[in-house]
Amino acid sequence: MRIKTFDTGTQFADWRHRNCERCALRWRDNRYFCLIERALDEAYIGDGYVDDDIAARMGYSDTEYTWDCPERITR
C-alpha cells in the first residue's frame, strides 16, 4: 500500500526542516544516508506517495501538521 504523507509542498518542506535538516543522517556529500529522506524526495518529485513501511518508519500521523521522526539522530 502507498500513502500520501503530505497534502502540500509546504507541509513536506516543514517536515524536512524539522527532521531531515537536523539529522546526522541527512543528505550530504552527494548521497543519501537515510531511506526515509530518499523516499520522501522521490515522492516529492513523483506522485507524492511513499510505501506504507516508510510512512510507519517516519512515524506518519494524519492528525498532525508536522511531527518528530522516530529515526532522527539530532546532530
N, C-alpha and C positions, 0 to 999 in steps of 0.2 A: 504494500500500500504506500501511497505517496501523500504527503501533507504539505499544504502551503502555509508556511510558518509566519509569514508577514503579509499584511494587507497592502502595505505601501513601501516604496523605496526608503522613505524616511524612517519607518519602523526598523527596516533592515539596517540602515546606517546607525541608528541609535543603539541597536543591539550589538553591532560590531564595535562601536566606540566603547560601550560598557564592558565588553568581554574580550574580543579578539585583540583590540589595540592595547589592552592592559595585560595581556597574557604572554608568558615567556615562550609559548609555542606559536606565536603569531608568524605570519608570512614575513620572511626576511631572506636575504641572500638569494633572492630569486627562486625561492622554493617554499612549499608548504611543509609545516611540521605538525599540522592538525587536520584530521579528516573532516571535522565539523566545518572549519573555516573553508576548506576546499569545496565541500558540498554546498555551502551557502553561496559562495561565489559562483559556482556553476548554476545554481538555481537563479541567482540574480540576473545572469546574462541569458538564462534559458526561460523556462516556463514558470519559475517561482516555487517549484515543488522539490522537496527532499524526501528521501526514503524515510519510512517511519522509524527505523533504527537510529538514524541521525537525529531526528526530532526528539526521540527519547533521550539520547545521549546529551543533547543540548538543554534538556530539562524543559522542553516546549510546554508553554502554557497558553491556552486560548482565552484566558481571562485576564492576562496581564499585558501591558503595553511592551514592557521590557523586563527582563529577569536575569539573574546571575546564571552563568553557565557552570554546571557542576564540575566540568573538566578544566576550568580556567585555573591556571597557575599564575598568580599575580607576580609580576616582575618588579 
